[in-house]
Each structure stands twice: as structure tokens, then as C-alpha cells.
């Protein structure tokens, strides 16, 4: 069954739906046979912007979208939006690394408690499937954002089996790398600096980062929705580049400017990991994706007996250092796939909130 067929006449909830991911999901699903899309977020200004944009660009379909002002930190507001829903994409998160470093409890309230609230409301309302969006920073986390998203993943996995047994709800996770041109990402910053004829600020030119476009991020979530068993984690294989080559690629498209190295920000790594060595033992290579099954053992370890050598980790993690590395020309080709870059080159307003 094609993914859009599975959504025919169904109701989809998107938490944090006014951000980059939610806007792209709308682009993919709005003109299909989906019954209703519910957007829940805290920002009524962004909701109003999105509502008017949809009315102007998709007048025949805008009525499918319903807006809810609410916060995943408040389980009651999440219950309200879940009533009668079939599927949930949980994208609400605090995701800017420095902000989470300075306000760690705010990250806890949104990324951990908020995730638990979404699960509670979904199970109570017998939602069929919930896919949670996580990040490469959750693998071997060294910053608050990654740590809270990692615990969010653990909450999903810990509750997945009982959620399925009690309400038939399938809970699954996706983990992805940097989504190009999403809110708070570096490419829009580079473009703005070039247009202002200011120096491009580079943290460390040798850092590597995965590069995904928003459409690929939606494809990953759709793949997880279609194939998930309770507690599964899905990762898409992705290209990567150094930050130095990324800056050169943006300048090749938008014009040269000075480069200024400013050093790493709070909580940044030299490279990111999408699948840890420990997780590789439980992973299944599905071609363009990895499926990582949850550890299904209970707390009673005495009933498990192992003969021979015990293996606790795979040979190698899957990281932005050992994936396919793009050169400058490859970076140019990759960023030219994004609507944001195309619209910047044409001088058009952005159809996707960055």
C-alpha cells in the first residue's frame, strides 16, 4: 500500500506543526485524499501565517487543516487534539543546542515530558500509529538537546509494548541528521551573511554533518509509519560534508565573502552519529534505511543464558565521518534540491517556514 493511500480519509495530528517539518508534511499530504490535518503548536502568530498562506496557495484544500493552540507540556491540550485522530507525527521539540544548554529544564519539559504526554493522549484515544522525530544528537549525546531527545527515545521504547497491548497504538521513532534550511540551521544563516556582505561565521571547518532535505525527512517518517513495529527506530542513510565545504558550496551559489572561524558553540561535536556501535547489533539494513529493533528483554536478567562470546557492540558506528562525503560540487547539487535555496535565488517569499 502506498503511504498516501494509507492516509485516505484519515485524521493526522502534527505536533509542532508550524515548523519546517510540519510545513513540508502539509505540502506532501494536503492535496491527497487525507481527511483532516490537525496542527498543534504554541505560536498563534505562526498558525495565522500558515492559515493565510494555505488559503492563498491552496484555496480548495485549506479547509482540511485545523489549528489548535496548545503545548505538549500540557497533557490536557494534547488530549483535546488527539480525540478521533488516526495518526500522529510528533515533531514538537526544543532543538537549538545552545538554548538547551542554557535552559536544560525547558528542554526536559518539552522533549521528555512532552513526549510522554503525547504517548498518554494517543493511547487514551486509541490512535493507530505515532511516529516520533529524533535527532543524531541523541546518539552518544554530549549536550542537553541530545540527552533529552535520547531520553525521549527511551520513553517511546519503554512504553511501546504496553501501548500496543492496551490500545493497539504503534509507537516508533525516527532519527535524522541536519535538515537543510530548517529553523535554526546554518544554510539560511550563511545566505543571509552573504547577502549582507558580512563574513560567513564557521565554527570549525573540519566538523562533519549529515545533510538531508526536508522532503527526505518526510520520506523517513513515512517509511517508519509504513514499516514500524512497536518500539522500532528508523534511520535514513544520508550524505555528509564538512562545514568548510558546506560554506564553500553556499558561496559558490550565492557569491564569495570572507570566512571567519569562531570556534565550536556550546555542546557541539566534531561529527555526529546516526547509529551507535551498540545499536548496529540490533539493526537491519533495509537498503536506504536502517531499522533498529528495541531490546525486548525484561528486568529479570536471570532467565537469560548466553553460551559462547557475549557481543555488546558492532564493528563501527554509522557517523557523518564514515558515510558518503560530499565535495563542494556535491554540496552545491544537494542544497539546490531545497525549496529555500531556489526561492532565495528567485527572490520569492518562502513557502516553507524556515
C-alpha positions as CSV (number, residue, x, y, z in Angstrom):
1,X,0.0,0.0,0.0
2,X,1.4,3.4,-0.9
3,X,1.8,5.7,2.0
4,X,-0.8,8.3,0.8
5,X,-3.4,5.5,0.3
6,X,-3.0,4.6,4.0
7,X,-4.0,8.2,4.9
8,X,-7.2,8.2,2.8
9,X,-10.0,9.8,4.8
10,X,-7.8,9.6,8.0
11,X,-7.0,12.3,10.5
12,X,-3.4,13.2,11.1
13,X,-2.1,15.2,14.0
14,X,1.3,17.1,13.7
15,X,2.7,18.4,17.0
16,X,4.9,21.4,16.5
17,X,3.2,21.6,13.1
18,X,4.0,25.2,12.2
19,X,7.8,24.5,11.9
20,X,9.8,23.3,8.9
21,X,8.8,19.7,9.2
22,X,5.1,20.4,9.6
23,X,5.0,22.8,6.7
24,X,6.6,20.1,4.5
25,X,4.2,17.4,5.6
26,X,1.4,19.7,4.6
27,X,2.9,20.1,1.2
28,X,3.1,16.4,0.8
29,X,-0.3,15.5,2.1
30,X,-2.7,18.4,1.7
31,X,-3.7,17.7,-1.9
32,X,-4.1,13.9,-1.3
33,X,-7.2,12.1,-0.1
34,X,-6.3,12.7,3.5
35,X,-9.4,13.6,5.6
36,X,-8.0,16.1,8.1
37,X,-4.7,17.5,9.3
38,X,-4.5,19.0,12.8
39,X,-1.7,21.4,13.7
40,X,-0.9,21.9,17.3
41,X,1.7,24.4,18.4
42,X,2.2,27.2,20.9
43,X,2.7,30.0,18.4
44,X,-0.6,31.5,17.3
45,X,1.3,34.0,15.1
46,X,2.9,31.2,13.0
47,X,-0.5,29.5,12.9
48,X,-2.1,32.6,11.5
49,X,0.7,32.9,8.9
50,X,0.2,29.3,7.9
51,X,-3.5,29.6,7.7
52,X,-3.4,32.6,5.4
53,X,-0.7,31.0,3.3
54,X,-2.8,27.9,2.8
55,X,-5.9,29.9,2.0
56,X,-3.9,31.9,-0.7
57,X,-2.0,28.9,-2.2
58,X,-4.4,26.0,-1.7
59,X,-7.9,27.5,-1.5
60,X,-9.6,24.2,-2.4
61,X,-7.8,22.3,0.3
62,X,-7.1,24.8,3.1
63,X,-10.3,23.6,4.9
64,X,-8.7,20.3,5.6
65,X,-6.3,21.9,8.1
66,X,-7.5,22.6,11.7
67,X,-5.3,24.7,14.1
68,X,-5.0,24.0,17.8
69,X,-3.2,26.4,20.1
70,X,-1.6,24.1,22.7
71,X,1.6,22.8,24.2
72,X,2.8,19.2,24.5
73,X,3.9,20.1,28.1
74,X,0.1,20.2,28.9
75,X,-1.4,16.8,28.6
76,X,-4.9,18.2,28.5
77,X,-4.3,20.3,25.4
78,X,-2.7,17.2,23.8
79,X,-5.8,15.1,24.7
80,X,-8.0,17.6,23.0
81,X,-6.2,17.4,19.7
82,X,-6.0,13.6,19.7
83,X,-9.7,12.9,20.0
84,X,-10.8,11.0,16.9
85,X,-7.3,11.1,15.3
86,X,-5.8,8.1,13.5
87,X,-2.1,9.0,13.2
88,X,0.4,11.4,14.9
89,X,3.7,12.8,13.8
90,X,5.4,14.2,16.9
91,X,7.7,17.0,15.8
92,X,7.4,19.4,18.7
93,X,10.8,19.9,20.4
94,X,13.3,22.4,21.7
95,X,16.1,21.7,19.3
96,X,18.6,24.6,19.3
97,X,21.7,23.2,21.0
98,X,23.0,26.4,22.8
99,X,19.5,27.3,24.0
100,X,19.0,23.9,25.6
101,X,22.5,24.2,27.2
102,X,21.4,27.4,29.0
103,X,17.9,26.3,29.8
104,X,18.1,22.5,30.3
105,X,14.9,22.1,32.3
106,X,13.0,23.7,29.5
107,X,14.3,21.0,27.2
108,X,13.3,18.4,29.7
109,X,9.8,19.7,29.9
110,X,9.3,19.7,26.1
111,X,11.5,16.9,24.8
112,X,10.9,14.3,27.6
113,X,7.7,15.2,29.5
114,X,6.1,16.4,26.3
115,X,6.8,13.1,24.6
116,X,5.3,11.2,27.5
117,X,2.2,13.4,27.3
118,X,1.8,12.7,23.6
119,X,2.0,8.9,24.2
120,X,-0.5,9.1,27.1
121,X,-3.0,11.1,25.0
122,X,-2.5,8.9,21.9
123,X,-3.1,5.6,23.8
124,X,-6.1,7.0,25.6
125,X,-7.6,8.0,22.3
126,X,-6.7,4.7,20.5
127,X,-4.6,6.4,17.9
128,X,-3.3,3.8,15.4
129,X,0.3,5.0,14.9
130,X,2.6,7.6,16.4
131,X,6.0,8.4,14.9
132,X,8.4,10.5,17.0
133,X,11.1,12.6,15.4
134,X,14.5,12.4,17.0
135,X,18.0,13.5,16.1
136,X,21.5,12.3,15.5
137,X,22.5,14.3,18.6
138,X,20.6,11.6,20.7
139,X,23.4,9.1,19.8
140,X,26.3,9.3,22.2
141,X,24.8,12.6,23.5
142,X,27.1,15.3,24.9
143,X,24.6,18.2,25.0
144,X,21.3,18.8,26.7
145,X,19.3,18.8,23.5
146,X,20.8,15.4,22.5
147,X,20.4,14.0,26.0
148,X,16.7,15.0,26.3
149,X,15.9,13.6,22.8
150,X,17.7,10.4,23.8
151,X,15.6,10.0,26.9
152,X,12.6,10.8,24.7
153,X,13.5,7.8,22.5
154,X,13.8,5.7,25.6
155,X,10.3,6.8,26.8
156,X,8.9,5.7,23.4
157,X,10.7,2.3,23.6
158,X,9.8,1.7,27.2
159,X,6.1,2.4,26.6
160,X,5.8,0.9,23.2
161,X,4.8,-2.7,24.0
162,X,2.2,-1.8,26.7
163,X,0.8,1.0,24.4
164,X,0.2,-1.6,21.7
165,X,-1.3,-4.2,24.2
166,X,-3.6,-1.7,25.8
167,X,-4.8,0.5,23.0
168,X,-3.4,-1.0,19.8
169,X,-1.2,2.1,19.3
170,X,2.1,1.5,17.5
171,X,4.9,3.8,18.8
172,X,8.1,4.3,16.7
173,X,11.0,6.7,16.3
174,X,12.9,8.2,13.5
175,X,16.4,9.7,14.0
176,X,17.9,12.0,11.4
177,X,20.8,14.4,10.8
178,X,20.8,18.1,10.0
179,X,17.8,19.0,7.9
180,X,19.0,21.7,5.5
181,X,17.3,25.1,5.7
182,X,15.1,24.1,8.7
183,X,14.6,26.6,11.5
184,X,17.9,27.4,13.3
185,X,20.1,25.7,10.7
186,X,23.2,27.1,9.2
187,X,22.5,27.4,5.5
188,X,19.9,30.3,5.9
189,X,22.5,32.0,8.2
190,X,25.2,31.7,5.5
191,X,22.9,33.0,2.8
192,X,21.9,36.0,5.0
193,X,25.5,36.8,5.8
194,X,26.5,36.7,2.1
195,X,23.6,39.0,1.2
196,X,24.6,41.4,3.8
197,X,28.2,41.2,2.6
198,X,29.2,40.1,6.1
199,X,31.7,37.3,6.8
200,X,30.4,33.8,6.9
201,X,30.9,32.5,10.5
202,X,32.2,29.0,10.6
203,X,32.5,27.1,13.9
204,X,35.1,24.5,12.8
205,X,35.7,23.8,9.0
206,X,36.6,20.2,9.8
207,X,33.3,19.4,11.5
208,X,31.2,17.0,9.5
209,X,27.4,17.0,9.5
210,X,24.8,14.8,7.8
211,X,22.8,16.7,5.1
212,X,19.1,15.9,4.5
213,X,16.5,18.0,2.8
214,X,13.0,18.4,4.2
215,X,11.4,16.0,1.7
216,X,13.8,13.3,2.7
217,X,12.9,13.9,6.4
218,X,9.2,13.4,5.5
219,X,10.1,10.3,3.5
220,X,11.9,8.8,6.5
221,X,8.8,9.4,8.7
222,X,6.5,7.9,6.0
223,X,8.8,4.9,5.8
224,X,8.7,4.4,9.5
225,X,4.9,4.8,9.5
226,X,4.6,2.1,6.9
227,X,7.1,-0.5,8.3
228,X,7.2,0.1,12.1
229,X,6.6,-2.5,14.8
230,X,6.3,-1.3,18.4
231,X,9.4,0.5,19.6
232,X,11.3,0.4,16.3
233,X,13.8,3.2,15.5
234,X,14.4,4.1,11.8
235,X,17.4,5.9,10.4
236,X,17.9,7.1,6.8
237,X,21.4,6.7,5.2
238,X,22.5,10.2,4.4
239,X,25.2,12.2,2.7
240,X,27.5,14.4,4.8
241,X,30.0,17.2,4.3
242,X,32.4,19.3,6.3
243,X,31.2,22.6,7.5
244,X,34.0,24.2,5.5
245,X,32.9,22.6,2.2
246,X,29.3,23.5,3.0
247,X,30.2,27.1,3.4
248,X,32.2,27.0,0.1
249,X,29.2,25.4,-1.6
250,X,26.8,28.1,-0.4
251,X,29.3,30.8,-1.6
252,X,29.5,29.1,-5.0
253,X,25.8,29.6,-5.4
254,X,25.3,33.0,-3.8
255,X,28.7,34.7,-4.1
256,X,32.0,34.9,-2.3
257,X,32.6,36.6,1.0
258,X,35.1,36.4,3.8
259,X,35.1,33.4,6.1
260,X,35.6,33.8,9.8
261,X,36.2,30.9,12.2
262,X,34.5,31.5,15.5
263,X,35.1,28.1,17.3
264,X,32.6,25.5,18.5
265,X,29.4,26.5,20.2
266,X,28.2,25.1,23.5
267,X,27.7,21.3,23.3
268,X,28.9,20.8,19.7
269,X,30.6,17.6,18.4
270,X,33.3,17.2,15.7
271,X,31.0,14.7,14.0
272,X,27.5,13.2,14.5
273,X,26.4,9.6,14.9
274,X,23.1,8.2,13.5
275,X,23.5,4.6,14.6
276,X,25.8,3.7,17.6
277,X,28.0,0.6,17.6
278,X,25.8,-0.9,20.2
279,X,22.7,-0.3,18.1
280,X,24.3,-1.8,15.0
281,X,23.9,-5.2,16.6
282,X,20.1,-4.8,16.5
283,X,19.9,-3.1,13.2
284,X,18.5,-4.4,9.9
285,X,19.8,-2.9,6.7
286,X,16.7,-2.1,4.6
287,X,18.6,-0.5,1.7
288,X,18.2,3.2,2.1
289,X,17.3,2.8,5.8
290,X,18.3,1.1,9.0
291,X,15.7,-0.4,11.2
292,X,16.8,-0.8,14.8
293,X,14.7,-3.1,16.9
294,X,14.2,-2.4,20.6
295,X,15.8,-4.6,23.3
296,X,12.9,-6.8,24.1
297,X,14.3,-8.3,27.3
298,X,12.6,-7.6,30.7
299,X,14.2,-6.7,34.0
300,X,14.6,-10.4,35.0
301,X,18.0,-11.0,33.6
302,X,18.4,-14.3,35.5
303,X,16.3,-16.1,32.9
304,X,18.7,-15.2,30.1
305,X,21.6,-17.5,29.4
306,X,24.3,-16.9,26.8
307,X,26.6,-19.6,25.5
308,X,30.0,-18.5,24.0
309,X,31.2,-15.0,23.5
310,X,29.0,-12.1,24.5
311,X,29.0,-9.3,21.9
312,X,27.9,-5.8,23.1
313,X,28.7,-3.6,20.2
314,X,29.1,-3.7,16.4
315,X,32.3,-3.1,14.5
316,X,31.6,0.5,13.7
317,X,29.0,3.2,14.3
318,X,27.3,5.0,11.4
319,X,28.6,8.6,11.5
320,X,28.9,11.7,9.5
321,X,32.7,10.9,9.3
322,X,32.2,7.5,7.6
323,X,29.1,8.0,5.4
324,X,29.3,9.2,1.8
325,X,31.2,12.5,1.9
326,X,30.2,15.3,-0.5
327,X,32.8,17.6,-2.0
328,X,32.0,21.2,-2.8
329,X,30.2,20.4,-6.1
330,X,28.2,17.7,-4.4
331,X,27.2,20.2,-1.7
332,X,26.0,22.6,-4.4
333,X,23.9,19.9,-6.0
334,X,22.5,18.9,-2.7
335,X,21.5,22.4,-1.5
336,X,19.9,23.1,-4.9
337,X,17.4,20.5,-4.1
338,X,15.8,22.6,-1.4
339,X,12.9,24.9,-1.9
340,X,14.5,27.5,0.4
341,X,17.6,27.9,-1.8
342,X,15.5,28.0,-5.0
343,X,13.3,30.7,-3.5
344,X,16.2,32.7,-2.3
345,X,17.8,32.7,-5.8
346,X,14.5,33.8,-7.3
347,X,13.8,36.4,-4.7
348,X,10.4,34.8,-3.7
349,X,8.9,34.6,-0.2
350,X,9.4,31.2,1.4
351,X,6.6,28.8,1.1
352,X,8.1,26.7,4.0
353,X,8.7,28.3,7.3
354,X,12.4,28.0,8.0
